[in-house]
């Protein structure tokens, strides 16, 4: 099955320009209109504008894409022609992203996350809104190796097969961010600045201007969380969990159960009183998007930004059906080594899943499907040796979830290493 | 050997070449000797400072030699039916279990000093950044054998991510 070449949406250059477009509209256009014609300034500005427009137009003209058999092919470049083939069988997830400008113009971007340790990213930016959803469905079907069926209308099919699993009310999201670890830290900083401002305004100015970078990064962190997780809804679809939400930029993402490397549940200190938790998944090949920093790259995708245990359990049932029910506490002597962690530490396993719990003030629970374990490590530090303890690490291809059986009795750790290695082997086969 | 009973049957543990120990000792020796020479130069300027430097160099050299020896003794690897075991570390002792099926690629590196001793380091990479299956100080023939064997087993047992 091979289609003809197709172009992206004609408005692509404008949306791609993003901030530049806004700047042009806000700065250059009024000055051109207001300023007298003929001045050198006006000419220069006009020249820049024309250059940008032509560059965008050429870029759009030379970019084309098609679905060729099992591959998505994208060609771009005027002087140096680049043709990239993305094998659909390796697709980990297909996301739909709509930044603010894109929503304004009714276009959207398809992002195909590819597998592999280097994990490429195929971007189709931008497509018309009505094109996005059918293409996504089709690509996903091809990725599964399933034939495309279009007899039943997609809307009807969705109504039958979709089920809302979780939704996050805005009020709860705001509260949860306010009392999360980052939020509390941000509030403390603000309170400190206000207090300092009352005592000596001069020092406050110095503090703010000195720590501007830090303040800015905290604000972006909080904002990103809010922007990304606003109005998030999770539905169960036949192809996997479907996430949809966002404030300015709308994001749609499908998480296929077989692609989950690890799942993590975080319960910050203040959330535990309210029975709230946050559920995140770690996927292989979740690449950093353009403009995302180091911090964002390490951030995991929240399947449930904030919710109750029952909601988390319902989601976990879909992601990892066979979970351990009972966790073993560590030997009492661990209290001397990790007094804060002691109450949190625990682990358990079934035939195809390991669960570990740790954390000092917040409680972090990790699940790793043994099928995804890349390697196992038994590590023993000097203090652990004195106390006859050892830790076992379960390494995955994910980015930041660590399943560590921390501070277990030596004999237990050795036994776990043998058992888990055997179980992982069985799970892979 | 920690966790040496981690297999279905007793596995055969191999160690890096004794030449690695010689190389490490030589490194320590050269560093200590350089310090001693520096101390002797200082001796002409100020007697107590020079003596202190020389004494420090000698004591430090002896301690470092002990440490290097223990660290060398801690290295070991075993090829099992489905996975490679690697142990290392004195203070923080580690035992890694890396299934062949998880291997993405193997690389063999040899720095200038290693090369002059006819040694090489074999490293097996998986999709997880944390797994470290590194075996230094293998004799060239052994490094090549291990590389080929790992590549072959990795291909035969390859599993997806």
Interface residues (C-beta under 8 A of the other chain):
Chain A: X115 X116 X117 X284 X285 X372 X374 X375 X376 X377 X378 X379 X380 X381 X382 X385 X390 X393 X395 X396 X397 X398 X402 X414 X417 X418 X421 X424 X425 X428
Chain B: X2 X3 X5 X6 X7 X82 X83 X91 X92 X93 X94 X95 X96 X97 X98 X99 X101 X102 X104 X126 X127 X128 X130 X131 X132 X133 X159 X160 X161
